[in-house]
């Protein structure tokens, strides 16, 4: 099983490449990403978080579960909602559990992309699912949630990471 990459790993700061082949290897990767996400008790996981620089993520928030390949994110409701957010790739160096901070995100989004067979997928989201989609698409762009925090808060979080 692949391991989660932590802040400081260059793959987390590099924009991911589009997926171009929809084959058995891709389907295995998606299944493996779900396994890693569940083992880490996460709600979302992007390719770069396991060292795969490809534009895809998996998620399970409440009763909503899926994956999106080559996602494009559109903001439907730009109202800024500030809530606790953490990341499997930004853990506490002692406990290895995600570090949380109040992070601003748009209230509502739509993500469009493809499924494992190359078929179009569109998902509208609000609340925690919208936050998850924004977080995972950030990963695909080489951005971490701590980049959305103020300088002092970002520094305080990063001092606690491995």
KELOFI-730674 format. One record per residue (C-alpha): residue number from 1; residue in three letters; x, y, z. Coordinates in pm, 1 decimal, padded with zeros to 6 digits. Each point is the difference from the previous one (the first is absolute). Example, Ala and Ser with C-alpha at 12.3 -4.5 7.8 and 13.67 -1.06 7.14 Angstrom:
# KELOFI-730674
seq=1	type=ALA	x=01230.0	y=-00450.0	z=00780.0 $
seq=2	type=SER	x=00137.0	y=00344.0	z=-00066.0 $
This chain:
# KELOFI-730674
seq=1	type=UNK	x=00000.0	y=00000.0	z=00000.0 $
seq=2	type=UNK	x=00129.5	y=00345.7	z=-00087.8 $
seq=3	type=UNK	x=00082.5	y=00238.1	z=00281.1 $
seq=4	type=UNK	x=-00132.3	y=00350.3	z=00047.2 $
seq=5	type=UNK	x=00253.0	y=00270.0	z=-00083.6 $
seq=6	type=UNK	x=00054.5	y=00275.7	z=00253.5 $
seq=7	type=UNK	x=00050.6	y=00373.9	z=-00030.9 $
seq=8	type=UNK	x=00353.1	y=00059.7	z=-00126.7 $
seq=9	type=UNK	x=-00026.6	y=-00269.9	z=-00269.6 $
seq=10	type=UNK	x=00039.4	y=00174.6	z=-00339.8 $
seq=11	type=UNK	x=-00286.1	y=-00200.4	z=-00156.9 $
seq=12	type=UNK	x=-00243.1	y=00192.5	z=00223.0 $
seq=13	type=UNK	x=00118.2	y=00331.7	z=-00145.9 $
seq=14	type=UNK	x=00000.4	y=-00102.2	z=-00366.2 $
seq=15	type=UNK	x=-00306.6	y=00039.5	z=-00222.4 $
seq=16	type=UNK	x=-00129.7	y=-00344.5	z=-00097.4 $
seq=17	type=UNK	x=-00014.4	y=-00114.0	z=-00361.6 $
seq=18	type=UNK	x=-00329.8	y=-00090.1	z=-00171.5 $
seq=19	type=UNK	x=-00095.9	y=-00366.0	z=-00016.4 $
seq=20	type=UNK	x=00005.5	y=-00117.2	z=-00362.2 $
seq=21	type=UNK	x=-00041.7	y=-00378.3	z=00025.3 $
seq=22	type=UNK	x=-00312.8	y=-00159.4	z=00142.0 $
seq=23	type=UNK	x=00121.8	y=-00353.5	z=00047.8 $
seq=24	type=UNK	x=00019.6	y=-00278.3	z=00256.9 $
seq=25	type=UNK	x=00298.2	y=00169.4	z=00168.4 $
seq=26	type=UNK	x=-00208.2	y=00315.2	z=00059.4 $
seq=27	type=UNK	x=-00285.2	y=-00204.2	z=00147.3 $
seq=28	type=UNK	x=00243.5	y=-00176.8	z=00234.8 $
seq=29	type=UNK	x=00145.5	y=00337.0	z=00102.7 $
seq=30	type=UNK	x=-00345.7	y=00135.6	z=00086.9 $
seq=31	type=UNK	x=-00076.0	y=-00310.1	z=00207.3 $
seq=32	type=UNK	x=00334.6	y=00034.0	z=00176.3 $
seq=33	type=UNK	x=-00067.5	y=00368.4	z=00071.7 $
seq=34	type=UNK	x=-00325.2	y=-00092.4	z=00174.6 $
seq=35	type=UNK	x=00187.9	y=-00261.1	z=00206.6 $
seq=36	type=UNK	x=00264.4	y=00253.6	z=00105.0 $
seq=37	type=UNK	x=-00263.7	y=00266.1	z=00077.2 $
seq=38	type=UNK	x=-00201.8	y=-00239.1	z=00218.0 $
seq=39	type=UNK	x=00310.8	y=-00127.4	z=00180.9 $
seq=40	type=UNK	x=00090.3	y=00360.6	z=00086.2 $
seq=41	type=UNK	x=-00358.0	y=00085.3	z=00100.9 $
seq=42	type=UNK	x=-00023.7	y=00271.6	z=-00265.1 $
seq=43	type=UNK	x=-00291.8	y=00133.9	z=-00203.9 $
seq=44	type=UNK	x=00198.0	y=00080.8	z=-00314.1 $
seq=45	type=UNK	x=00332.1	y=-00087.0	z=-00161.7 $
seq=46	type=UNK	x=00169.2	y=00143.9	z=-00308.2 $
seq=47	type=UNK	x=00256.9	y=-00174.6	z=-00218.7 $
seq=48	type=UNK	x=00295.9	y=00214.1	z=00113.1 $
seq=49	type=UNK	x=-00066.2	y=-00096.5	z=00361.8 $
seq=50	type=UNK	x=00119.4	y=-00351.2	z=-00080.7 $
seq=51	type=UNK	x=00275.3	y=00110.8	z=-00236.6 $
seq=52	type=UNK	x=-00202.4	y=-00023.4	z=-00321.3 $
seq=53	type=UNK	x=00022.0	y=00326.4	z=-00192.4 $
seq=54	type=UNK	x=-00325.6	y=-00053.6	z=-00188.4 $
seq=55	type=UNK	x=-00322.2	y=00203.8	z=00012.2 $
seq=56	type=UNK	x=-00240.0	y=-00223.8	z=00190.7 $
seq=57	type=UNK	x=-00151.5	y=-00028.0	z=00344.7 $
seq=58	type=UNK	x=-00229.5	y=-00224.6	z=00200.6 $
seq=59	type=UNK	x=-00245.3	y=00102.3	z=00270.1 $
seq=60	type=UNK	x=-00260.3	y=-00120.6	z=00244.5 $
seq=61	type=UNK	x=-00188.9	y=00264.3	z=00194.5 $
seq=62	type=UNK	x=-00312.3	y=-00119.1	z=00176.8 $
seq=63	type=UNK	x=-00192.1	y=-00211.0	z=-00249.0 $
seq=64	type=UNK	x=00175.7	y=00154.6	z=-00303.1 $
seq=65	type=UNK	x=00283.4	y=-00211.7	z=-00137.8 $
seq=66	type=UNK	x=00187.2	y=00017.4	z=-00326.0 $
seq=67	type=UNK	x=00302.5	y=00097.2	z=-00199.1 $
seq=68	type=UNK	x=00068.8	y=00270.3	z=-00256.1 $
seq=69	type=UNK	x=00267.6	y=-00006.1	z=-00267.2 $
seq=70	type=UNK	x=00129.3	y=00321.5	z=-00160.7 $
seq=71	type=UNK	x=-00236.4	y=00211.1	z=00213.1 $
seq=72	type=UNK	x=-00099.5	y=00354.9	z=-00077.2 $
seq=73	type=UNK	x=-00143.7	y=00194.8	z=00290.3 $
seq=74	type=UNK	x=-00253.0	y=00282.7	z=-00031.8 $
seq=75	type=UNK	x=-00116.7	y=00211.8	z=00291.2 $
seq=76	type=UNK	x=-00381.2	y=00014.7	z=00015.1 $
seq=77	type=UNK	x=-00029.0	y=00189.2	z=00328.1 $
seq=78	type=UNK	x=00295.6	y=00229.2	z=00074.5 $
seq=79	type=UNK	x=-00108.5	y=00069.1	z=00357.6 $
seq=80	type=UNK	x=00308.5	y=-00071.9	z=00211.2 $
seq=81	type=UNK	x=-00047.8	y=-00260.7	z=00270.9 $
seq=82	type=UNK	x=00275.0	y=-00035.5	z=00259.9 $
seq=83	type=UNK	x=00007.8	y=-00340.9	z=00169.8 $
seq=84	type=UNK	x=00248.1	y=-00248.2	z=00141.0 $
seq=85	type=UNK	x=00197.9	y=-00181.9	z=-00267.5 $
seq=86	type=UNK	x=00284.2	y=-00247.8	z=00020.7 $
seq=87	type=UNK	x=00208.0	y=-00206.5	z=-00237.9 $
seq=88	type=UNK	x=00148.5	y=-00348.0	z=00006.4 $
seq=89	type=UNK	x=00316.9	y=00151.0	z=-00151.9 $
seq=90	type=UNK	x=00033.7	y=00258.8	z=00279.3 $
seq=91	type=UNK	x=00022.1	y=-00213.6	z=00315.2 $
seq=92	type=UNK	x=00122.5	y=00068.1	z=00349.6 $
seq=93	type=UNK	x=00357.3	y=-00131.3	z=00025.9 $
seq=94	type=UNK	x=-00080.1	y=-00181.4	z=00326.5 $
seq=95	type=UNK	x=-00342.2	y=-00157.1	z=-00057.8 $
seq=96	type=UNK	x=00002.3	y=-00004.9	z=-00384.0 $
seq=97	type=UNK	x=-00362.7	y=00118.3	z=00015.5 $
seq=98	type=UNK	x=-00104.9	y=00291.2	z=-00224.1 $
seq=99	type=UNK	x=00045.0	y=00351.5	z=00133.5 $
seq=100	type=UNK	x=-00311.5	y=00215.8	z=-00029.7 $
seq=101	type=UNK	x=-00051.1	y=00371.0	z=-00055.2 $
seq=102	type=UNK	x=-00293.2	y=00224.4	z=-00082.9 $
seq=103	type=UNK	x=00027.7	y=00028.7	z=-00378.1 $
seq=104	type=UNK	x=-00203.7	y=00216.6	z=-00239.1 $
seq=105	type=UNK	x=-00178.0	y=-00171.7	z=-00289.2 $
seq=106	type=UNK	x=-00287.1	y=00076.4	z=-00237.5 $
seq=107	type=UNK	x=-00342.1	y=-00116.2	z=00122.0 $
seq=108	type=UNK	x=-00100.7	y=-00181.9	z=-00318.2 $
seq=109	type=UNK	x=00180.7	y=-00151.6	z=-00298.1 $
seq=110	type=UNK	x=-00049.1	y=-00225.1	z=-00299.1 $
seq=111	type=UNK	x=00271.1	y=-00240.9	z=-00107.0 $
seq=112	type=UNK	x=00005.9	y=-00140.7	z=-00352.3 $
seq=113	type=UNK	x=00231.4	y=-00269.2	z=-00124.6 $
seq=114	type=UNK	x=00006.2	y=-00363.0	z=-00101.4 $
seq=115	type=UNK	x=-00053.6	y=-00334.8	z=00169.5 $
seq=116	type=UNK	x=00227.8	y=-00305.1	z=-00018.4 $
seq=117	type=UNK	x=-00144.4	y=-00095.3	z=-00339.5 $
seq=118	type=UNK	x=00039.0	y=00347.9	z=-00148.4 $
seq=119	type=UNK	x=-00367.7	y=00090.4	z=00032.3 $
seq=120	type=UNK	x=-00097.6	y=00356.8	z=00100.0 $
seq=121	type=UNK	x=-00071.3	y=00065.7	z=00368.4 $
seq=122	type=UNK	x=-00159.3	y=00311.1	z=00151.8 $
seq=123	type=UNK	x=-00051.5	y=00041.8	z=00375.2 $
seq=124	type=UNK	x=-00150.8	y=00306.3	z=00169.8 $
seq=125	type=UNK	x=00103.2	y=00043.8	z=00362.0 $
seq=126	type=UNK	x=-00052.1	y=00217.6	z=00305.7 $
seq=127	type=UNK	x=00130.5	y=-00026.2	z=00353.2 $
seq=128	type=UNK	x=00262.4	y=-00260.1	z=00082.4 $
seq=129	type=UNK	x=-00010.2	y=-00157.3	z=-00346.1 $
seq=130	type=UNK	x=00063.8	y=00339.3	z=-00164.3 $
seq=131	type=UNK	x=00291.4	y=00052.7	z=00240.3 $
seq=132	type=UNK	x=00134.7	y=-00346.0	z=-00085.6 $
seq=133	type=UNK	x=-00015.1	y=00065.2	z=-00375.2 $
seq=134	type=UNK	x=00179.5	y=00333.0	z=00035.0 $
seq=135	type=UNK	x=00264.0	y=-00159.1	z=00223.2 $
seq=136	type=UNK	x=00065.9	y=-00289.1	z=-00241.9 $
seq=137	type=UNK	x=00012.6	y=00221.1	z=-00310.2 $
seq=138	type=UNK	x=00248.0	y=00221.0	z=00187.7 $
seq=139	type=UNK	x=00221.2	y=-00308.3	z=00042.3 $
seq=140	type=UNK	x=-00010.8	y=-00056.5	z=-00374.7 $
seq=141	type=UNK	x=00119.6	y=00358.4	z=-00050.4 $
seq=142	type=UNK	x=00289.0	y=-00036.2	z=00248.4 $
seq=143	type=UNK	x=-00176.0	y=00193.7	z=00278.0 $
seq=144	type=UNK	x=-00051.4	y=-00104.5	z=00363.6 $
seq=145	type=UNK	x=-00272.7	y=00129.2	z=00230.2 $
seq=146	type=UNK	x=00264.6	y=00173.0	z=00212.3 $
seq=147	type=UNK	x=00065.9	y=00229.6	z=-00297.8 $
seq=148	type=UNK	x=-00346.1	y=00147.9	z=00061.4 $
seq=149	type=UNK	x=00081.7	y=00093.4	z=00361.3 $
seq=150	type=UNK	x=00153.8	y=00316.4	z=00136.1 $
seq=151	type=UNK	x=00379.6	y=00007.3	z=00028.8 $
seq=152	type=UNK	x=00012.5	y=-00053.2	z=00377.7 $
seq=153	type=UNK	x=-00254.7	y=-00282.0	z=00002.5 $
seq=154	type=UNK	x=00172.2	y=-00171.5	z=-00293.0 $
seq=155	type=UNK	x=00335.8	y=00021.5	z=00177.6 $
seq=156	type=UNK	x=-00146.4	y=-00138.7	z=00323.4 $
seq=157	type=UNK	x=-00145.8	y=-00301.9	z=-00184.4 $
seq=158	type=UNK	x=00314.2	y=-00069.4	z=-00201.8 $
seq=159	type=UNK	x=00218.7	y=00008.3	z=00312.8 $
seq=160	type=UNK	x=-00200.2	y=-00299.2	z=00127.8 $
seq=161	type=UNK	x=00045.1	y=-00215.1	z=-00314.4 $
seq=162	type=UNK	x=00270.6	y=-00261.3	z=-00063.7 $
